[in-house]
Amino acid sequence: MKKEPDTPTIRTVQDTYSSKIELAYNGSREDLDPYVPAEHRPLESNTSSFGALAHLLKASLGSGVLAMPLAFKNAGIVVGAIGTVVIGFICAHVVHVLVKTSQQLCVEVKKPSLGYADTCELVFQNGPKPVRKFAPFARELADWALAVTHIGACCVYTVVIAESFKQVSDVYGGPNWSVTAYCGLTLLVLIPLTQITKLKYLVPFSAIANFVWLTSICISIYYCLRDPPKVSDRNFATSITGIPNFISTSLFAMEGIGVVMPIENEMTKPQHFLGCPGVLNIAMTAVVVLYGFVGFSGYLSFGEEVRGSLTLNLPQDEILAQTAKLLVACVMLLSFALVYYVPVDVVWRRIQDKLPARSHRWGIAGVRFMGTILIVGLASAIPKLEMFMELVGAVCLSVMGLLLPAIVETVWRWGKDMGACHCVLWKNIIIGVFSIIAMVSGVAYSIITMLENL
């Protein structure tokens, strides 16, 4: 009987040979089928473009919006309005630069998503040889800048909570205690609240807090527009010494680079985050318009008496105004617990491997307890709301929000599509110089102001 030819074997050999020819001419399979990060993200990363816009707006409309009148006080109405647009444009640009670099890096290293510190480290690891040794330092700087920024925000929340309760207590016959004493009293709520280790337990409170926060902003704007003075009664521009404080306060208010990467990493279509219009551009436009409006109307209404949180300027003899203060205080109690997760995570990742596994539960509880005591202690020692905002904006956000993204883009693009004479390099140098000047001058004027108030 005649044996049939082994056709499958022949066909397999031919297919293999054809594949080798194809790969020889066209490169690897990975080159033929490029890596798309969004296709490899976990199923939990299912945030739509509209959802990402909502999250970004919610994250941006924090305590900073009520600090914008203070920024206008430092600069004047005209300079403040122009400066708000300029600072908003710069913040949007550096976020765009960071996200774009991260997206390109994800394709290069074949990762579905990268956080802020991860991006900084991997850019240096995959950059020119002379800078690769700085990769661990870049990660540490990014991590600690993020942690210190959130610690500063928690200090601000503590002072706002304390001052709000003090103002209400003074009107309704409560004890005549100092702001420092009220800062200490916040520990009664903050210590048990910060021991919550799962974010899902705070989600219902967060949803309520968003509604309450919007109500408080609307009440504050109502009082600003109820009987405003003439525009001519306010400074159109102040002295040059007020500009550093304006920049620091504006950066504290508008800079949200710490929440950008987590939001982009959860999107099903991350390509919609950038571009025109894009999630980022829409969100930043809305933020600049709202922040500019609140800053203008708040400074116009309260002038040189404006405080670091607009609700602290509201009348003390009206129930609606007092209600707004209490609402803001309650919202910031919940916001404290959420923001506090960031510095705790940074510290815990560095010490958890040094503790036995059976001690991790008590270890994380101890870190949370000691951190809360430290933050409230700082707020009690210097209960000056405006100083905290200016210092956090000057030091942390100048580094994390401006300097690092400019350096990251320069390292990533160096030798690829950018050289010594490229316009992008000079643009990043200008941003870097601006961030250093803002940091040094902001810290200097904050320290001078602090010494004057001692």
C-alpha positions, 0 to 999 in steps of 0.5 A: 500500500502506497504511503501518503506524503506527510503534508502537515509536516511539509506545510509546517516547515514551509510556514516556519521558513516563511515566518523566518523570512518575514522576520528577517526582513521586517523585524520581530513579531513585537515590531509587527504587532506593537505594544498597546498599554491600554490593552494590557491594563487590568479589568478594574481599569475601566474608567471612561473619558467622561469619568476621568474628567469628573475625577480630575475636576473633583480632585482639582476642586479641593481646598485650593479654590478657597485660597485663590482670593489670598493669591489675588491679594498678593498680586492685585486684581489685574495681575492676579487675573493674568497670573492665574491664566499663566500659572494654569497654562504652565500647570497644564503644560507640565502635566501634559509633558509628564503624561505624554512621557509616561505613555511613550515609556509604557510602550518602550518598557512594555508596561500597562501603566506607570505612576509618577515615581515609576516614570521618573525612575524608568526615564533615567534608567532608559536615558543617556548613560551618564544619568542612569545612575541617578534613577534611584535618586529621581524616584526618591525625590519624586516619592518624597516630594509627593509625600511632603506635599500631602503632609503640607495639605494635611497641615492646612486642613488641620488649621482650617478645621481648627479655625472654623470650629473656633469661629463658630464656638466664639459666637455661640458662647463656647470656650475661649481657646486658641487655634492651637488648642483646637488643632489639638482637639482635632486628634479626637477625630483624626486618630480613629479616622486615619486608622481606616486602612481600606479606602472603600469604607470612606467612599460613601463619606467621600460622595457626601463630602463632594456635595457638601463641598460644592454647597460651601463654595456656592455659599461663599460665592453668594456672600462675595457677590451679595454687596461687592465694593467697586473694583477701583477700591482694590489694588490692580497690582501690588509690589514685586514682593507679592509675586512670589507669594502669589505664585506659591499660593496659586501652585498650591491651589491649582497644581494637581499633578499628584492625582493625574497619573492615577486617573490616567492609569485607570482610563480605558482610552488613555489617548483621550486624556491628552490632545484637543480638546482632551480630558486634561485641557477641558478640566484645566480650562474649567479649573482656571475659569472657576479659580479665577472667578473665586479669586477675583470675587473673594478679593473684591469683597473682602480686600486686604482682610481676606484669609487663606480659606474664604469661608473664614471671612464669612460673617460670624453673626449669620447662621448660613455663613456659620453653616458653611464654615462647619461644612468645610470643616467636616469635609476637610476631616474626611479629606484629611483621611484620604490625602493621608494615604499618600505619605503613609504609603511612601513611608510604609513601603520603605519599612515594611520589609524590615518588620516581621510579617506578623507585626505588619498590622501593628506597624501600619497602625503605629505609622498612621498614629505617629504621622497624625501626631506629627502633622497636628503637632506641626499645625499647632506649632505654626497655626498660620494657614497662609504660611503653610500654603505658601511654603507647600506651594513654594517648596514641594509643588515647585519641585514636583509640579514644575522642575521634575516634569521638565527634567524628565522630558529632557532626559527622555527625549535627549539624543532621540529628537532633541539636542543642545539647540532644540527649542524644547530644551530651552523651554524646559530650562526656562521652566526649571529656572522659573521653578527654582526662582519660585521656590527660593523666593517663596520660601524666603518671603514666607520665612520673613512673614513668619518672623514678622508675626512671631 
